[in-house]
Amino acid sequence: MTSLENDQTPQKEETDKLVENSTEPEENTEVVEEKKYFTCSSCNLREEYEYFGQEPPYTKRYKLNEDCYVIEDPFQPPRQGEFIILGAHCQDCNKPICRDSICSFYYDGTYCISCARCKKFSFPSVIQEKLNKVVL
């Protein structure tokens, strides 16, 4: 072998090693869960939620009357069964609406204030009075 051939042989072996190493599949055992966000259609409150439905996994004591966006209460120790309802969908227009009294009204389901005003006279008189205090 000439000195040129000797110089080329180790380089080829190094190249082969690089190719072998780069073709090994990367193991990624970490499962990244996509974050889910609730956004109020009235005030644009945007908050990450953990659960949407009627039976939050944090507690077996409660079943909600409607599907709600829920988070485990961050102000309590974990796994205590405490949760916060961020909002739900309006019973009429189906828009996501938060629980703030400026944005929603609850009577046998959540209503955005706009739909609650429109349906005002279909509610019982006691509820109409409460709605008048909140909306007007």
DSSP file (Angstrom, degrees, kcal/mol; ACC not computed):
  #  RESIDUE AA STRUCTURE BP1 BP2  ACC     N-H-->O    O-->H-N    N-H-->O    O-->H-N    TCO  KAPPA ALPHA  PHI   PSI    X-CA   Y-CA   Z-CA
    1    1 A M              0   0    0      0, 0.0     2,-0.1     0, 0.0     0, 0.0   0.000 360.0 360.0 360.0 144.3    0.0    0.0    0.0
    2    2 A T     >  -     0   0    0      1,-0.1     4,-2.0     4,-0.0     5,-0.2  -0.422 360.0-105.2 -85.5 169.2    1.1    3.5   -0.7
    3    3 A S  H  > S+     0   0    0      1,-0.2     4,-1.8     2,-0.2     5,-0.1   0.810 121.5  57.6 -66.3 -27.6    1.0    6.2    2.0
    4    4 A L  H  > S+     0   0    0      2,-0.2     4,-1.5     1,-0.2    -1,-0.2   0.906 106.6  47.8 -68.3 -40.8   -2.0    7.7    0.2
    5    5 A E  H  > S+     0   0    0      1,-0.2     4,-1.8     2,-0.2    -2,-0.2   0.885 109.3  53.8 -66.7 -38.0   -4.0    4.4    0.5
    6    6 A N  H  < S+     0   0    0     -4,-2.0    -1,-0.2     1,-0.2    -2,-0.2   0.887 108.3  50.1 -61.8 -39.0   -3.0    4.1    4.2
    7    7 A D  H  X S+     0   0    0     -4,-1.8     4,-0.8     1,-0.2    -1,-0.2   0.841 110.9  49.5 -68.1 -32.9   -4.4    7.6    4.8
    8    8 A Q  H  X S+     0   0    0     -4,-1.5     4,-2.1     1,-0.2    -2,-0.2   0.834  99.7  64.9 -77.6 -32.5   -7.7    6.7    3.1
    9    9 A T  H  X S+     0   0    0     -4,-1.8     4,-1.9     1,-0.2    -1,-0.2   0.929 102.4  45.0 -61.5 -50.1   -8.4    3.5    4.9
   10   10 A P  H  > S+     0   0    0      0, 0.0     4,-2.3     0, 0.0    -1,-0.2   0.879 111.2  55.3 -62.6 -34.7   -8.8    4.9    8.4
   11   11 A Q  H  X S+     0   0    0     -4,-0.8     4,-2.3     1,-0.2    -2,-0.2   0.905 106.2  50.8 -63.7 -40.0  -11.0    7.7    7.0
   12   12 A K  H  X S+     0   0    0     -4,-2.1     4,-2.4     2,-0.2    -1,-0.2   0.912 109.3  50.7 -64.0 -41.7  -13.4    5.2    5.4
   13   13 A E  H  X S+     0   0    0     -4,-1.9     4,-2.1     1,-0.2    -2,-0.2   0.910 110.4  49.5 -62.4 -41.6  -13.7    3.3    8.7
   14   14 A E  H  X S+     0   0    0     -4,-2.3     4,-2.1     2,-0.2    -1,-0.2   0.891 110.2  51.1 -63.7 -39.3  -14.5    6.5   10.5
   15   15 A T  H  X S+     0   0    0     -4,-2.3     4,-2.3     1,-0.2    -2,-0.2   0.912 108.6  51.5 -63.8 -42.5  -17.1    7.4    7.9
   16   16 A D  H  X S+     0   0    0     -4,-2.4     4,-2.6     1,-0.2    -2,-0.2   0.893 108.6  51.5 -61.5 -40.3  -18.7    3.9    8.3
   17   17 A K  H  X S+     0   0    0     -4,-2.1     4,-2.6     2,-0.2    -1,-0.2   0.906 109.1  50.5 -63.4 -41.6  -18.9    4.4   12.1
   18   18 A L  H  X S+     0   0    0     -4,-2.1     4,-2.1     2,-0.2    -2,-0.2   0.910 111.5  47.7 -63.0 -41.8  -20.6    7.7   11.6
   19   19 A V  H  X S+     0   0    0     -4,-2.3     4,-1.2     2,-0.2    -2,-0.2   0.923 111.9  50.1 -65.7 -43.5  -23.2    6.2    9.2
   20   20 A E  H  < S+     0   0    0     -4,-2.6     4,-0.5     1,-0.2     3,-0.5   0.927 112.8  46.6 -60.4 -45.2  -23.8    3.3   11.6
   21   21 A N  H >< S+     0   0    0     -4,-2.6     3,-0.7     1,-0.2    -1,-0.2   0.852 110.5  52.2 -67.0 -34.9  -24.3    5.6   14.6
   22   22 A S  H 3< S+     0   0    0     -4,-2.1    -1,-0.2     1,-0.2    -2,-0.2   0.706 104.0  56.9 -78.1 -17.3  -26.6    8.0   12.7
   23   23 A T  T 3< S+     0   0    0     -4,-1.2    -1,-0.2    -3,-0.5    -2,-0.2   0.547  79.0 108.6 -90.4  -5.9  -28.9    5.2   11.5
   24   24 A E  S <  S-     0   0    0     -3,-0.7     2,-0.1    -4,-0.5    -3,-0.0  -0.519  78.9-112.8 -70.0 133.2  -29.7    3.9   15.0
   25   25 A P        -     0   0    0      0, 0.0     2,-0.4     0, 0.0    -1,-0.1  -0.427  27.4-122.5 -68.1 139.3  -33.3    4.8   15.9
   26   26 A E        -     0   0    0     -2,-0.1     2,-0.6     2,-0.0    -3,-0.0  -0.666  20.0-135.6 -82.1 133.2  -33.6    7.3   18.7
   27   27 A E        +     0   0    0     -2,-0.4     2,-0.5     2,-0.0    -1,-0.0  -0.803  25.0 177.5 -91.7 121.7  -35.6    6.1   21.7
   28   28 A N        +     0   0    0     -2,-0.6    -2,-0.0     1,-0.1    -1,-0.0  -0.864  10.1 165.1-124.5  95.4  -38.0    8.7   23.0
   29   29 A T        +     0   0    0     -2,-0.5     2,-0.5     2,-0.1    -1,-0.1   0.567  46.0 103.7 -87.8  -8.8  -40.0    7.2   25.8
   30   30 A E        -     0   0    0      1,-0.0     2,-0.6     2,-0.0    -2,-0.0  -0.632  61.4-151.4 -79.4 123.9  -41.3   10.6   27.0
   31   31 A V        -     0   0    0     -2,-0.5     2,-0.7     2,-0.0    -2,-0.1  -0.855   6.7-154.0 -96.7 119.4  -44.9   11.1   26.0
   32   32 A V        -     0   0    0     -2,-0.6     2,-0.4     0, 0.0    -2,-0.0  -0.840   6.7-150.6 -97.9 118.6  -45.7   14.8   25.5
   33   33 A E        -     0   0    0     -2,-0.7     2,-0.2     1,-0.0    -2,-0.0  -0.742  20.6-118.4 -89.7 131.0  -49.4   15.5   26.1
   34   34 A E        -     0   0    0     -2,-0.4     2,-0.2     1,-0.1    -1,-0.0  -0.473  30.3-117.4 -69.5 134.4  -50.7   18.5   24.1
   35   35 A K        -     0   0    0     -2,-0.2     2,-0.4    13,-0.0    -1,-0.1  -0.472  24.8-148.1 -73.6 143.2  -52.0   21.3   26.4
   36   36 A K  E     -A   49   0A   0     13,-0.5    13,-2.2    -2,-0.2     2,-0.4  -0.930  11.5-159.6-115.3 136.8  -55.7   22.1   26.1
   37   37 A Y  E     -A   48   0A   0     -2,-0.4     2,-0.5    11,-0.3    11,-0.2  -0.929  11.4-149.6-122.8 140.9  -57.0   25.6   26.6
   38   38 A F  E     -A   47   0A   0      9,-3.2     9,-2.5    -2,-0.4     2,-0.4  -0.891  17.0-171.0 -99.6 133.8  -60.4   27.0   27.4
   39   39 A T  E     -A   46   0A   0     -2,-0.5     2,-0.3     7,-0.2     7,-0.2  -0.984  20.3-131.8-129.2 122.3  -61.2   30.4   26.0
   40   40 A C     >  -     0   0    0      5,-2.4     4,-1.2    -2,-0.4    57,-0.2  -0.528   8.5-146.3 -70.9 131.2  -64.2   32.4   27.1
   41   41 A S  T  4 S+     0   0    0     55,-3.0    -1,-0.1    -2,-0.3    56,-0.1   0.611  94.9  44.0 -75.0 -10.9  -66.1   33.8   24.0
   42   42 A S  T  4 S+     0   0    0     54,-0.2    -1,-0.1     3,-0.1    55,-0.1   0.892 130.3  13.8 -97.7 -55.9  -67.1   36.9   26.0
   43   43 A C  T  4 S-     0   0    0      2,-0.1    -2,-0.1     0, 0.0     3,-0.1   0.471  93.2-124.2-103.2  -3.8  -64.1   38.1   28.0
   44   44 A N     <  +     0   0    0     -4,-1.2    -3,-0.1     1,-0.2     2,-0.1   0.676  44.3 170.9  65.9  19.7  -61.4   36.1   26.2
   45   45 A L        -     0   0    0     -6,-0.1    -5,-2.4     1,-0.0     2,-0.5  -0.436  15.1-163.2 -54.7 130.1  -60.2   34.5   29.5
   46   46 A R  E     +A   39   0A   0     -7,-0.2     2,-0.4    -3,-0.1    -7,-0.2  -0.978  18.3 159.4-126.5 119.6  -57.7   31.8   28.4
   47   47 A E  E     -A   38   0A   0     -9,-2.5    -9,-3.2    -2,-0.5     2,-0.2  -0.998  42.5-111.4-142.4 141.1  -56.8   29.1   30.8
   48   48 A E  E     -A   37   0A   0     -2,-0.4     2,-0.3   -11,-0.2   -11,-0.3  -0.523  37.4-160.6 -68.2 133.7  -55.3   25.6   30.5
   49   49 A Y  E     -A   36   0A   0    -13,-2.2   -13,-0.5    -2,-0.2    22,-0.2  -0.847  18.7-160.8-117.1 158.3  -57.9   23.0   31.5
   50   50 A E  S    S+     0   0    0     20,-2.2     2,-0.3    -2,-0.3    21,-0.2   0.656  73.3  22.2-107.5 -23.9  -57.3   19.4   32.5
   51   51 A Y  E     -B   70   0B   0     19,-1.8    19,-3.0     2,-0.1     2,-0.4  -1.000  51.0-165.7-150.2 142.3  -60.8   17.8   32.0
   52   52 A F  E     +B   69   0B   0     -2,-0.3     2,-0.3    17,-0.2    17,-0.2  -0.986  55.6  56.9-128.9 122.1  -63.9   18.4   30.0
   53   53 A G  E    S-B   68   0B   0     15,-1.9    15,-2.2    -2,-0.4    13,-0.1  -0.986  89.0 -72.9 156.2-161.5  -67.1   16.5   31.0
   54   54 A Q  S    S+     0   0    0     -2,-0.3    10,-3.2    13,-0.2    -1,-0.1   0.566 110.2  54.5-107.8 -13.4  -69.4   15.8   33.9
   55   55 A E  S    S-     0   0    0      8,-0.2    -1,-0.2    -3,-0.1     8,-0.1  -0.721  74.5-153.5-126.6  82.8  -67.4   13.5   36.1
   56   56 A P    >   -     0   0    0      0, 0.0     3,-1.3     0, 0.0     6,-0.2  -0.247  16.8-132.9 -55.3 138.8  -64.0   15.1   37.0
   57   57 A P  T 3  S+     0   0    0      0, 0.0     3,-0.1     0, 0.0    -6,-0.0   0.624  98.1  73.5 -70.1 -11.6  -61.4   12.5   37.8
   58   58 A Y  T 3  S+     0   0    0      1,-0.1     2,-0.3    23,-0.1    24,-0.1   0.681 105.5  26.3 -76.1 -17.3  -60.4   14.3   40.9
   59   59 A T    <   -     0   0    0     -3,-1.3    -1,-0.1     3,-0.1    22,-0.1  -0.997  46.0-165.3-148.2 148.2  -63.5   13.3   42.8
   60   60 A K  S    S+     0   0    0     -2,-0.3    -1,-0.1     1,-0.1    -2,-0.0   0.396  84.6  77.5-106.3  -3.4  -66.1   10.6   42.9
   61   61 A R  S    S+     0   0    0     20,-0.1     2,-0.4     1,-0.0    -1,-0.1   0.713  90.1  55.4 -80.5 -20.8  -68.4   12.7   45.0
   62   62 A Y        -     0   0    0     -6,-0.2     2,-0.4     2,-0.0    -3,-0.1  -0.888  49.0-174.6-122.5 144.9  -69.8   14.9   42.3
   63   63 A K        -     0   0    0     -2,-0.4    -8,-0.2    -8,-0.1     2,-0.1  -0.982  30.0-134.2-128.4 122.0  -71.4   14.6   39.0
   64   64 A L        -     0   0    0    -10,-3.2   -10,-0.0    -2,-0.4     4,-0.0  -0.381  10.1-128.6 -76.7 153.5  -71.9   17.9   37.2
   65   65 A N  S    S+     0   0    0     -2,-0.1     2,-0.3     2,-0.0    -1,-0.1   0.669  90.0  15.1 -74.6 -17.8  -75.2   18.8   35.5
   66   66 A E  S    S-     0   0    0    -13,-0.1     2,-0.3   -12,-0.1   -13,-0.1  -0.951  97.7 -77.3-148.7 164.9  -73.5   19.7   32.2
   67   67 A D        -     0   0    0     -2,-0.3    22,-0.6   -15,-0.1     2,-0.3  -0.533  58.6-179.9 -67.5 128.7  -70.2   19.3   30.5
   68   68 A C  E     -BC  53  88B   0    -15,-2.2   -15,-1.9    -2,-0.3     2,-0.6  -0.915  35.3-114.9-132.4 156.1  -67.7   21.7   32.0
   69   69 A Y  E     -BC  52  87B   0     18,-2.9    17,-2.8    -2,-0.3    18,-1.0  -0.830  47.8-176.4 -88.5 124.5  -64.1   22.7   31.6
   70   70 A V  E     -BC  51  85B   0    -19,-3.0   -20,-2.2    -2,-0.6   -19,-1.8  -0.925  22.3-173.3-132.1 146.0  -62.4   21.8   34.9
   71   71 A I  E     - C   0  84B   0     13,-2.2    13,-2.9    -2,-0.3     2,-0.2  -0.965  38.4-103.1-129.0 152.7  -59.0   22.0   36.6
   72   72 A E  E     - C   0  83B   0     -2,-0.3    11,-0.3    11,-0.2   -21,-0.0  -0.558  54.9 -93.3 -68.6 138.7  -57.9   20.5   39.9
   73   73 A D    >   -     0   0    0      9,-1.9     3,-1.3    -2,-0.2     9,-0.1  -0.365  35.1-160.7 -59.9 114.0  -57.9   23.3   42.5
   74   74 A P  T 3  S+     0   0    0      0, 0.0    -1,-0.2     0, 0.0    -2,-0.1   0.604  86.6  62.3 -73.9  -8.9  -54.3   24.7   42.5
   75   75 A F  T 3  S+     0   0    0      2,-0.1    -2,-0.1     0, 0.0    -3,-0.0   0.408  98.4  64.9 -95.7   1.3  -54.8   26.2   45.9
   76   76 A Q  S <  S-     0   0    0     -3,-1.3     3,-0.1     6,-0.1     4,-0.1  -0.836  99.0 -88.0-118.0 157.2  -55.4   22.9   47.6
   77   77 A P    >   -     0   0    0      0, 0.0     3,-0.6     0, 0.0     5,-0.3  -0.353  61.8 -88.6 -59.6 146.6  -53.0   19.9   48.1
   78   78 A P  T 3  S+     0   0    0      0, 0.0   -20,-0.0     0, 0.0     0, 0.0  -0.151 106.1  19.2 -57.7 151.9  -53.2   17.5   45.1
   79   79 A R  T 3  S+     0   0    0      3,-0.1    -7,-0.0     1,-0.1   -20,-0.0   0.812  80.3 124.4  59.2  37.5  -55.7   14.7   45.1
   80   80 A Q  S <  S-     0   0    0     -3,-0.6    -1,-0.1     2,-0.2     3,-0.1   0.432  82.7-111.0-100.1  -2.3  -58.0   16.2   47.7
   81   81 A G  S    S+     0   0    0      1,-0.3     2,-0.4   -22,-0.1   -20,-0.1   0.558  74.7 133.4  85.4   7.9  -61.0   16.0   45.4
   82   82 A E        +     0   0    0     -5,-0.3    -9,-1.9    -9,-0.1    -1,-0.3  -0.751  27.1 167.3 -95.1 138.6  -61.2   19.8   45.0
   83   83 A F  E     -C   72   0B   0     -2,-0.4     2,-0.4   -11,-0.3   -11,-0.2  -0.949  28.6-133.4-145.8 165.2  -61.7   21.3   41.6
   84   84 A I  E     -C   71   0B   0    -13,-2.9   -13,-2.2    -2,-0.3     2,-0.7  -0.981  15.5-139.9-122.9 132.3  -62.5   24.6   39.9
   85   85 A I  E     -C   70   0B   0     -2,-0.4   -15,-0.2   -15,-0.2    14,-0.2  -0.828  15.9-174.9 -90.5 118.2  -65.0   24.9   37.0
   86   86 A L  E     -     0   0B   0    -17,-2.8    13,-1.5    -2,-0.7     2,-0.3   0.882  55.9 -63.0 -79.2 -40.2  -63.7   27.4   34.4
   87   87 A G  E     -CD  69  98B   0    -18,-1.0   -18,-2.9    11,-0.3    -1,-0.3  -0.981  41.5-136.9 176.7-171.3  -66.7   27.4   32.2
   88   88 A A  E     -CD  68  97B   0      9,-2.2     9,-3.3    -2,-0.3     2,-0.4  -0.838  39.1 -74.9-154.1-173.9  -69.1   25.5   30.0
   89   89 A H  E     - D   0  96B   0    -22,-0.6    21,-0.4    -2,-0.2     6,-0.1  -0.812  51.9-103.9 -97.6 139.6  -70.9   25.9   26.6
   90   90 A C     >  -     0   0    0      5,-2.6     4,-1.2    -2,-0.4    21,-0.3  -0.348  23.7-132.2 -59.4 137.1  -73.9   28.2   26.4
   91   91 A Q  T  4 S+     0   0    0     19,-2.8    -1,-0.1     2,-0.1    20,-0.1   0.763 101.4  32.6 -63.7 -26.5  -77.1   26.1   26.3
   92   92 A D  T  4 S+     0   0    0     18,-0.2    -1,-0.1     3,-0.1    19,-0.1   0.910 132.3  21.5 -96.3 -58.6  -78.4   28.2   23.4
   93   93 A C  T  4 S-     0   0    0      2,-0.1    -2,-0.1    19,-0.0    18,-0.1   0.578  89.2-134.7 -93.4  -9.8  -75.5   29.3   21.2
   94   94 A N     <  +     0   0    0     -4,-1.2    -3,-0.1     1,-0.2    17,-0.0   0.599  52.6 145.9  67.9  13.8  -73.0   26.6   22.3
   95   95 A K        -     0   0    0     -6,-0.1    -5,-2.6     1,-0.1     2,-0.3  -0.555  59.0-103.0 -78.0 146.2  -70.2   29.2   22.6
   96   96 A P  E     -D   89   0B   0      0, 0.0   -55,-3.0     0, 0.0     2,-0.4  -0.534  47.4-178.9 -69.7 133.8  -67.6   28.5   25.4
   97   97 A I  E     -D   88   0B   0     -9,-3.3    -9,-2.2    -2,-0.3   -57,-0.1  -0.999  20.6-129.0-140.1 135.7  -68.4   30.8   28.3
   98   98 A C  E     -D   87   0B   0     -2,-0.4   -11,-0.3   -11,-0.2   -12,-0.1  -0.213  27.7-109.7 -79.7 174.4  -66.6   31.3   31.7
   99   99 A R  S    S+     0   0    0    -13,-1.5   -12,-0.1   -14,-0.2    -1,-0.1   0.452  74.7 123.1 -85.4  -1.8  -68.3   31.3   35.1
  100  100 A D    >>  -     0   0    0    -14,-0.2     4,-2.5     1,-0.1     3,-1.4  -0.372  68.6-128.6 -61.7 138.8  -67.8   35.0   35.7
  101  101 A S  T 34 S+     0   0    0      1,-0.3    -1,-0.1     2,-0.2    -2,-0.0   0.687 108.1  60.9 -66.3 -17.4  -71.2   36.7   36.4
  102  102 A I  T 34 S+     0   0    0      1,-0.1    -1,-0.3     3,-0.0    11,-0.1   0.782 115.9  32.1 -74.4 -27.7  -70.3   39.4   33.7
  103  103 A C  T <4 S+     0   0    0     -3,-1.4    10,-2.0     1,-0.1     2,-0.3   0.781 122.4  23.7-100.7 -33.0  -70.1   36.6   31.1
  104  104 A S  E  <  -E  112   0C   0     -4,-2.5     2,-0.4     8,-0.3     8,-0.2  -0.887  49.0-154.5-140.2 164.5  -72.6   34.0   32.1
  105  105 A F  E     -E  111   0C   0      6,-2.6     6,-2.5    -2,-0.3     2,-0.6  -0.998  18.1-145.4-137.7 135.1  -75.8   33.2   34.0
  106  106 A Y  E     +E  110   0C   0     -2,-0.4     2,-0.2     4,-0.2     4,-0.2  -0.909  35.0 142.1-111.1 120.8  -76.7   29.7   35.3
  107  107 A Y  S    S-     0   0    0      2,-2.6    -2,-0.0    -2,-0.6    20,-0.0  -0.774  91.0 -29.4-149.7 107.2  -80.2   28.4   35.5
  108  108 A D  S    S+     0   0    0     -2,-0.2     2,-0.2     0, 0.0    -2,-0.1   0.758 141.3   2.1  56.3  25.1  -80.6   24.7   34.7
  109  109 A G  S    S-     0   0    0      2,-0.1    -2,-2.6   -43,-0.0     2,-0.4  -0.699  98.8 -70.5 144.9 164.8  -77.5   25.1   32.5
  110  110 A T  E     -E  106   0C   0    -21,-0.4   -19,-2.8    -4,-0.2     2,-0.4  -0.679  43.8-176.4 -88.9 135.8  -75.1   27.8   31.6
  111  111 A Y  E     -E  105   0C   0     -6,-2.5    -6,-2.6    -2,-0.4     2,-0.1  -0.989  27.2-122.5-127.4 138.0  -76.1   30.7   29.3
  112  112 A C  E  >  -E  104   0C   0     -2,-0.4     4,-2.7    -8,-0.2    -8,-0.3  -0.458  36.9-108.9 -68.9 156.8  -74.0   33.5   28.0
  113  113 A I  H  > S+     0   0    0    -10,-2.0     4,-2.4     1,-0.2     5,-0.2   0.871 118.4  55.9 -59.2 -38.1  -75.4   36.9   29.1
  114  114 A S  H  > S+     0   0    0    -11,-0.2     4,-1.7     1,-0.2    -1,-0.2   0.936 112.2  40.8 -60.5 -47.8  -76.6   37.6   25.5
  115  115 A C  H  > S+     0   0    0      2,-0.2     4,-2.2     1,-0.2    -2,-0.2   0.860 111.7  57.0 -69.4 -35.8  -78.6   34.5   25.3
  116  116 A A  H  X S+     0   0    0     -4,-2.7     4,-0.6     1,-0.2    -2,-0.2   0.903 106.6  49.9 -62.2 -40.5  -79.9   34.9   28.9
  117  117 A R  H >< S+     0   0    0     -4,-2.4     3,-0.8    -5,-0.2     4,-0.3   0.927 111.6  48.3 -61.6 -44.2  -81.2   38.3   28.0
  118  118 A C  H 3< S+     0   0    0     -4,-1.7     3,-0.3     1,-0.2    -2,-0.2   0.856 118.5  39.4 -65.0 -35.5  -83.0   36.9   25.0
  119  119 A K  H >X S+     0   0    0     -4,-2.2     3,-2.8     1,-0.2     4,-0.6   0.395  82.0 115.4 -93.8   2.4  -84.5   34.0   27.0
  120  120 A K  G X< S+     0   0    0     -3,-0.8     3,-1.2    -4,-0.6    -1,-0.2   0.810  74.2  49.8 -44.4 -45.3  -85.3   36.1   30.0
  121  121 A F  G 34 S+     0   0    0     -3,-0.3    -1,-0.3    -4,-0.3    -2,-0.1   0.573 101.2  63.0 -79.4  -6.9  -89.0   35.8   29.8
  122  122 A S  G <4 S+     0   0    0     -3,-2.8    -1,-0.3     2,-0.1    -2,-0.2   0.596  90.1  85.1 -88.5 -10.4  -88.9   32.0   29.5
  123  123 A F  S << S-     0   0    0     -3,-1.2     5,-0.1    -4,-0.6   -16,-0.0  -0.539  96.0 -90.3 -84.5 155.0  -87.3   31.7   33.0
  124  124 A P     >  -     0   0    0      0, 0.0     4,-2.3     0, 0.0     3,-0.5  -0.247  42.5-107.1 -57.9 155.0  -89.5   31.6   36.2
  125  125 A S  H  > S+     0   0    0      1,-0.3     4,-2.1     2,-0.2     5,-0.2   0.844 119.5  55.3 -58.4 -37.6  -90.2   35.1   37.7
  126  126 A V  H  > S+     0   0    0      1,-0.2     4,-1.8     2,-0.2    -1,-0.3   0.906 110.6  45.8 -62.1 -40.7  -87.8   34.6   40.6
  127  127 A I  H  > S+     0   0    0     -3,-0.5     4,-2.7     2,-0.2    -2,-0.2   0.864 108.4  56.7 -70.9 -36.4  -85.0   33.8   38.1
  128  128 A Q  H  X S+     0   0    0     -4,-2.3     4,-2.5     2,-0.2    -2,-0.2   0.904 106.4  50.8 -60.0 -41.1  -85.9   36.8   36.0
  129  129 A E  H  X S+     0   0    0     -4,-2.1     4,-1.7     2,-0.2    -2,-0.2   0.924 111.4  46.8 -63.5 -44.7  -85.5   39.0   39.0
  130  130 A K  H  X S+     0   0    0     -4,-1.8     4,-1.7     1,-0.2    -2,-0.2   0.907 111.7  51.5 -63.2 -40.9  -82.1   37.6   39.7
  131  131 A L  H  X S+     0   0    0     -4,-2.7     4,-3.2     1,-0.2     5,-0.4   0.891 106.1  54.9 -64.0 -39.7  -81.1   38.0   36.1
  132  132 A N  H  X S+     0   0    0     -4,-2.5     4,-1.7     1,-0.2    -1,-0.2   0.884 107.8  49.9 -60.3 -38.6  -82.2   41.6   36.2
  133  133 A K  H  < S+     0   0    0     -4,-1.7    -1,-0.2     1,-0.2    -2,-0.2   0.867 117.6  39.4 -68.5 -36.2  -79.9   42.3   39.1
  134  134 A V  H  < S+     0   0    0     -4,-1.7    -2,-0.2    -5,-0.1    -1,-0.2   0.912 124.7  34.1 -80.1 -44.6  -76.9   40.6   37.4
  135  135 A V  H  <        0   0    0     -4,-3.2    -3,-0.2     1,-0.2    -2,-0.2   0.877 360.0 360.0 -84.7 -39.7  -77.5   41.9   33.8
  136  136 A L     <        0   0    0     -4,-1.7    -1,-0.2    -5,-0.4    -3,-0.1   0.475 360.0 360.0 -93.4 360.0  -78.9   45.4   34.3
